[in-house]
Amino acid sequence: MEEQLSELRAFMEKNSDEHRTRIIAISSGKGGVGKTNIAVNMAIAYAQLGKRVILIDGDMGMANVNVLLNIVPQYNLMQVINRQKKMSEIILDTEFGIKFIAGANGFSKLANLTSDELEAFAKEFASLGNADIIIIDTGAGIAENVLKFVAAADEVYIVTTPEPTAITDAYGIIKIITTELMDRELHLKLLVNRVHSADEGKRISERIITIVGQFLNYKVDYIGFIYDDPVVQASVIRQKPFMVVNPTSKPSVCLKHIVGRMEKTESSNVGVSTFLQKFVGGKKRR
């Protein structure tokens, strides 16, 4: 199997794309913190800047990006993994200016692919190399497939809220990531959702960053906050992203500021091929 994986890495290096695709994994220590909502609306915010964006639902058990987009996908990534469909056959255009790839229950199989299945999946994933931004909404917590996405992404955004349990779980997921992937160059960033003031967001972020620095000797960057606002729940009920329902709302403005700030920062991204090389060589959990 190792020989086959080496051949796969050689294939990806030979076919390395020159397009600089920024790949962002969005994760959280627990469910219910608004991770998926942020992934969806961040994708739209990038698209509004003129970027070619692909949003991937990587949640293996609670794949629900399609619900927020009011889309009923006919196919999903499992058909690609099982070699029943090509990536071009499952990727969907949306009315919001982004493309969407649906996830599915059973997606945990991604962590246990045979070398042949991994090669087939990698070749299909490589077809996404023309995108400017790929956002992967991972599952909450650290399942094996989540860890593979985190290990391979250019940047990982950890979403939390001011709730004590969310703060504890945010620290927990950062601890697991930095411990299990200590041999990787990681770019973890913290986003605090559902705050009532900028000061609250800053205070929560500083608490987590200080603890992570003290006990894990790791530096997490704070990328911003999203206001708690009724427009978010209203948009979920309408199955329309809040960036579209009310583009001038506080959450929309916050997300635009975050995306604008990140666009001004350098990314280590060198395209989908490098993502796949890291994905194939992803460190297994001990």
Buried (B, 14 or more C-beta within 10 A) or exposed (E): EEEEBEEBBEBBEEEBBEBEBBBBBBBBBBBEBBBBBBBBBBBBBBBBEEBBBBBBBBBBBBBBBBBBBEBEBEBBBBBBBEEEBBBEEBBBEBEBBBBBBBBBEBBBBBBEBEBEBBBBBBBBBBBBBEBBBBBBBBBBBBBBBBBBBBBBBBBBBBBBBBBEEBBBBBBBBBBBBBEBBEEBEBBBBBBBBBBEEEEBBBEBBEBBBEBBEEEBEBEBEBBBBBBBBEBBEBBBEEEBBBBBBBBEBBBBBBBBBBBEEBBEEEBEBBBBBBBBBBBBBBBEBE
